[in-house]
Amino acid sequence: MKIYHLMRMFIALVVFFAIAGCKTEGKRQVVKIGYMLCNSEQETSQRFLPLTKYLSDKVGVDFVMVPVDTHDFEKRFKAGEFTFTHTNSLIYIVLRENQGVQLLASEKRGKLGSRSAGAIIARKGSGIEKLADIRGKRMAFGPMLAPTGYLAEYDMMLAAGINPENDLGHYTIPPGSYKHEKLIYGVLYGMYDVAAAPVMDLENMTRDGKIAADDLVILAQSKPIPYCTFGVAKDVDPGLVKKVKDALLSLKPTDTAMIDGEQLKVMKAAWIDGYEELLDSDYDQIRDMAKRVNMPPYQKY
């Protein structure tokens, strides 16, 4: 009996040490990233799901993407639906001013890198050759919270002594998705006389053969301003914030993520050229525009 009990004790100890020596993996932390909708929810998800998976792999937490409509972004952030943010530069400023969001990294895309510009365009041969010619004309703007599809153009018009509320014959914002493309096509095919177009969209549509470089006339173009931006809530663990920032800044064209059994290149899927570290003061140009145009977060009425 003594030998039997000794054997049982020996087996129990072996099992105990075997269990103690194993590394048990608990559930990973789940962190949500709010992505401002670009042209549609489907497009936004397709573009940024590989980036979200890349961040999960690099940082060691389970990031979950949350597509969010522009006009609901601050409300849903304030409600705690997500802690990291991917937005245009104006929404970043709104979140910074009202909610204390901290700057992480700025997206690079196209010829202007981490910056973009707004332009006022007309169809070539329409007789509209300079900015002063737009008085009394039909104009289309992009979404109202678009820094290079509304804000920059409105600001340029005010600087030229043109009040969009009084000096245009009519202005509108196209409904639905793909607003920037809609207004560019609208000018090209005569639905509008002039339009507010992001230079990046003009560049991309020309590259893709959707328009020709000499189809349109640029009447005015803004100075380059910061493009899309990653931010983070002010109370997030600094160690996690640093890991995410480092992962974004170190992203390379060769980096991939596994999505539904397919290895996808992260930058190619997201249509980006990487990320860059900017200072919050680099966004002051946009703040000045928003104050002059009476836009959030500085609107007075």
C-alpha positions as CSV (number, residue, x, y, z in Angstrom):
1,M,0.0,0.0,0.0
2,K,2.9,2.3,0.8
3,I,4.3,1.9,-2.7
4,Y,0.8,2.5,-4.2
5,H,0.4,5.8,-2.3
6,L,4.0,6.8,-3.2
7,M,3.2,6.2,-6.9
8,R,0.0,8.2,-6.7
9,M,1.9,11.1,-5.0
10,F,4.6,10.9,-7.7
11,I,2.1,11.0,-10.5
12,A,0.2,13.9,-8.9
13,L,3.5,15.9,-8.6
14,V,4.4,15.2,-12.2
15,V,1.0,16.4,-13.3
16,F,1.2,19.5,-11.1
17,F,4.6,20.5,-12.3
18,A,3.6,19.8,-15.9
19,I,0.6,22.1,-15.5
20,A,2.6,24.7,-13.7
21,G,5.2,24.7,-16.4
22,C,2.7,25.3,-19.2
23,K,2.1,28.8,-20.4
24,T,-1.7,29.2,-20.4
25,E,-2.9,31.8,-22.8
26,G,-5.8,33.9,-21.6
27,K,-8.1,35.9,-23.8
28,R,-6.4,38.9,-25.4
29,Q,-7.5,42.4,-24.7
30,V,-10.1,43.7,-27.2
31,V,-9.7,47.2,-28.4
32,K,-12.0,49.0,-30.8
33,I,-10.9,51.4,-33.5
34,G,-13.5,53.8,-35.0
35,Y,-13.0,54.3,-38.7
36,M,-14.8,57.3,-40.3
37,L,-16.7,56.1,-43.4
38,C,-15.0,57.1,-46.6
39,N,-17.3,56.4,-49.6
40,S,-19.3,53.6,-48.1
41,E,-19.3,51.2,-45.2
42,Q,-18.4,48.3,-47.4
43,E,-15.4,50.2,-49.0
44,T,-14.2,51.4,-45.6
45,S,-14.3,47.8,-44.2
46,Q,-12.5,46.3,-47.2
47,R,-9.8,49.0,-47.1
48,F,-9.0,49.0,-43.3
49,L,-9.7,45.4,-42.1
50,P,-6.2,44.3,-43.2
51,L,-4.7,47.3,-41.3
52,T,-6.7,46.4,-38.2
53,K,-5.5,42.8,-38.4
54,Y,-1.9,44.0,-38.9
55,L,-2.2,46.1,-35.8
56,S,-3.5,43.1,-33.8
57,D,-0.6,40.9,-35.0
58,K,2.0,43.6,-34.2
59,V,0.6,44.9,-30.9
60,G,-0.7,41.6,-29.4
61,V,-4.3,42.7,-28.7
62,D,-7.4,42.0,-30.7
63,F,-8.3,45.2,-32.5
64,V,-11.9,45.4,-33.8
65,M,-12.9,47.9,-36.5
66,V,-16.0,50.0,-36.1
67,P,-17.2,51.9,-39.2
68,V,-18.7,55.2,-38.2
69,D,-20.6,57.8,-40.1
70,T,-18.9,61.2,-40.0
71,H,-21.8,63.1,-38.3
72,D,-22.1,60.4,-35.6
73,F,-18.4,60.1,-34.9
74,E,-18.0,62.4,-31.8
75,K,-21.3,61.2,-30.2
76,R,-20.2,57.5,-30.5
77,F,-16.7,58.2,-29.4
78,K,-18.0,60.1,-26.3
79,A,-20.3,57.1,-25.6
80,G,-17.2,54.9,-25.4
81,E,-17.8,52.7,-28.4
82,F,-14.2,52.9,-29.4
83,T,-10.9,54.3,-28.1
84,F,-8.7,54.7,-31.2
85,T,-9.9,56.9,-34.1
86,H,-9.2,57.1,-37.8
87,T,-10.8,60.3,-39.3
88,N,-10.2,63.2,-41.6
89,S,-8.2,66.0,-40.1
90,L,-11.1,68.3,-39.3
91,I,-12.9,65.5,-37.2
92,Y,-9.6,65.0,-35.4
93,I,-9.6,68.7,-34.5
94,V,-13.2,68.4,-33.2
95,L,-12.3,65.4,-31.1
96,R,-9.1,67.0,-29.9
97,E,-10.9,70.2,-28.8
98,N,-14.0,68.6,-27.3
99,Q,-12.9,65.2,-26.1
100,G,-9.1,65.6,-25.6
101,V,-8.1,63.0,-28.3
102,Q,-4.4,62.7,-28.7
103,L,-2.6,62.7,-32.1
104,L,-1.0,59.4,-33.1
105,A,0.0,59.5,-36.8
106,S,-1.0,61.0,-40.1
107,E,-1.7,59.0,-43.2
108,K,0.4,59.4,-46.4
109,R,-1.2,59.1,-49.8
110,G,-0.5,60.5,-53.2
111,K,1.9,63.3,-54.3
112,L,1.4,65.4,-51.3
113,G,2.2,62.7,-48.8
114,S,0.6,63.3,-45.4
115,R,-1.2,66.3,-46.7
116,S,-3.9,67.1,-49.3
117,A,-5.4,70.2,-50.8
118,G,-8.8,71.5,-51.9
119,A,-9.5,72.9,-55.4
120,I,-12.4,74.7,-57.1
121,I,-12.9,73.3,-60.6
122,A,-14.8,74.0,-63.7
123,R,-15.2,72.2,-67.0
124,K,-12.6,73.3,-69.7
125,G,-14.3,75.3,-72.4
126,S,-17.2,76.4,-70.1
127,G,-16.1,80.0,-70.2
128,I,-15.3,79.9,-66.4
129,E,-11.6,80.7,-66.3
130,K,-11.0,82.3,-63.0
131,L,-12.5,82.4,-59.5
132,A,-14.3,85.6,-60.0
133,D,-16.3,83.9,-62.8
134,I,-18.2,81.7,-60.4
135,R,-20.6,84.4,-59.2
136,G,-24.1,83.4,-60.0
137,K,-23.1,79.9,-61.0
138,R,-24.3,76.5,-59.8
139,M,-21.8,74.9,-57.4
140,A,-21.4,71.5,-55.7
141,F,-19.6,71.0,-52.4
142,G,-18.4,67.7,-50.9
143,P,-19.5,66.7,-47.4
144,M,-19.7,69.6,-45.0
145,L,-17.1,68.2,-42.6
146,A,-14.6,67.4,-45.4
147,P,-11.5,69.6,-45.0
148,T,-10.5,69.5,-48.7
149,G,-14.0,69.0,-50.1
150,Y,-15.8,71.8,-48.4
151,L,-13.8,73.8,-45.7
152,A,-10.8,74.7,-47.8
153,E,-12.9,75.8,-50.8
154,Y,-15.3,77.8,-48.7
155,D,-12.4,79.6,-47.1
156,M,-10.8,80.4,-50.5
157,M,-14.0,81.9,-51.7
158,L,-14.3,84.1,-48.6
159,A,-10.7,85.2,-49.1
160,A,-11.6,86.2,-52.7
161,G,-14.5,88.3,-51.5
162,I,-17.1,85.7,-52.7
163,N,-19.8,84.8,-50.2
164,P,-21.2,81.3,-51.1
165,E,-24.4,82.1,-49.3
166,N,-25.1,85.2,-51.4
167,D,-22.9,85.3,-54.5
168,L,-23.6,81.9,-56.0
169,G,-26.7,81.1,-58.1
170,H,-27.2,77.9,-56.2
171,Y,-25.0,75.4,-54.3
172,T,-25.6,71.8,-53.2
173,I,-24.0,68.7,-51.6
174,P,-24.7,65.5,-53.6
175,P,-26.5,62.9,-51.6
176,G,-25.4,59.3,-51.0
177,S,-21.9,57.8,-51.2
178,Y,-18.9,58.7,-53.4
179,K,-19.8,62.4,-53.1
180,H,-16.4,63.7,-54.3
181,E,-16.5,61.6,-57.5
182,K,-20.2,62.6,-58.0
183,L,-19.4,66.3,-58.0
184,I,-16.4,65.9,-60.3
185,Y,-18.5,64.0,-62.8
186,G,-21.3,66.5,-62.2
187,V,-19.0,69.4,-63.5
188,L,-17.7,67.3,-66.3
189,Y,-21.2,66.5,-67.6
190,G,-22.8,69.8,-67.0
191,M,-24.9,69.2,-63.9
192,Y,-22.9,71.9,-62.0
193,D,-20.9,74.8,-63.3
194,V,-18.2,74.5,-60.6
195,A,-17.3,72.2,-57.7
196,A,-15.2,71.8,-54.6
197,A,-12.9,68.9,-55.3
198,P,-10.1,67.4,-53.2
199,V,-6.9,67.4,-55.3
200,M,-6.3,63.8,-54.2
201,D,-9.6,62.7,-55.9
202,L,-8.7,64.6,-59.1
203,E,-5.3,62.9,-59.0
204,N,-6.7,59.4,-58.4
205,M,-9.5,59.7,-61.0
206,T,-7.0,60.9,-63.6
207,R,-4.6,58.0,-62.8
208,D,-7.5,55.5,-63.1
209,G,-8.6,56.9,-66.4
210,K,-12.0,58.1,-65.1
211,I,-11.2,61.7,-66.2
212,A,-8.5,63.3,-68.4
213,A,-6.0,65.9,-67.1
214,D,-7.3,68.5,-69.6
215,D,-11.0,67.9,-68.9
216,L,-11.2,70.4,-66.1
217,V,-9.8,73.8,-65.1
218,I,-8.6,74.5,-61.6
219,L,-9.7,78.0,-60.6
220,A,-8.2,78.0,-57.2
221,Q,-6.2,75.6,-55.0
222,S,-5.6,75.7,-51.2
223,K,-2.3,75.2,-49.4
224,P,-1.7,71.6,-48.5
225,I,-3.1,70.6,-45.1
226,P,-2.9,67.3,-43.1
227,Y,-4.8,64.4,-44.4
228,C,-6.5,61.5,-42.6
229,T,-5.3,61.0,-39.0
230,F,-5.1,58.3,-36.3
231,G,-6.0,59.5,-32.8
232,V,-6.5,57.9,-29.4
233,A,-8.5,58.7,-26.2
234,K,-6.6,60.6,-23.6
235,D,-6.9,57.9,-20.9
236,V,-5.6,54.9,-22.9
237,D,-2.6,53.0,-21.5
238,P,0.5,54.8,-22.7
239,G,2.3,51.5,-23.3
240,L,-0.5,50.4,-25.7
241,V,-0.5,53.8,-27.4
242,K,3.2,53.6,-28.0
243,K,3.0,50.1,-29.5
244,V,0.2,51.2,-31.9
245,K,2.1,54.3,-32.9
246,D,5.3,52.4,-33.5
247,A,3.3,49.8,-35.6
248,L,1.8,52.5,-37.8
249,L,5.0,54.4,-38.3
250,S,6.9,51.2,-39.2
251,L,4.3,49.9,-41.7
252,K,6.0,48.9,-45.0
253,P,4.7,48.1,-48.5
254,T,5.6,44.4,-47.9
255,D,3.6,44.0,-44.7
256,T,0.6,41.7,-45.0
257,A,-2.4,40.5,-43.0
258,M,-4.4,37.3,-43.3
259,I,-8.1,38.0,-44.1
260,D,-10.4,35.1,-44.8
261,G,-7.6,32.8,-45.7
262,E,-5.9,35.3,-48.1
263,Q,-2.7,37.1,-47.4
264,L,-3.2,40.8,-48.3
265,K,-0.8,43.7,-48.5
266,V,-1.9,46.1,-45.9
267,M,-0.9,49.4,-47.6
268,K,-2.2,48.3,-51.0
269,A,-5.6,47.3,-49.5
270,A,-5.9,50.7,-47.6
271,W,-4.8,52.8,-50.6
272,I,-2.1,54.4,-48.5
273,D,1.7,55.0,-48.6
274,G,2.2,54.7,-44.9
275,Y,2.1,56.9,-41.8
276,E,4.0,59.9,-40.7
277,E,4.4,61.6,-37.3
278,L,3.1,65.2,-37.3
279,L,2.8,67.7,-34.6
280,D,-0.6,68.9,-33.4
281,S,0.5,72.4,-34.4
282,D,0.7,71.2,-38.0
283,Y,-3.1,71.2,-37.9
284,D,-3.3,74.9,-37.0
285,Q,-4.0,75.9,-40.7
286,I,-7.2,73.8,-40.5
287,R,-8.1,75.4,-37.2
288,D,-7.7,78.9,-38.7
289,M,-9.9,77.9,-41.7
290,A,-12.6,76.5,-39.4
291,K,-12.7,79.7,-37.4
292,R,-13.0,81.9,-40.5
293,V,-15.7,79.7,-42.0
294,N,-17.6,79.3,-38.7
295,M,-17.2,75.6,-38.7
296,P,-17.0,73.0,-35.8
297,P,-15.5,73.0,-33.3
298,Y,-15.4,76.9,-33.4
299,Q,-18.8,77.7,-34.7
300,K,-20.5,80.7,-33.1
301,Y,-24.0,80.1,-34.5
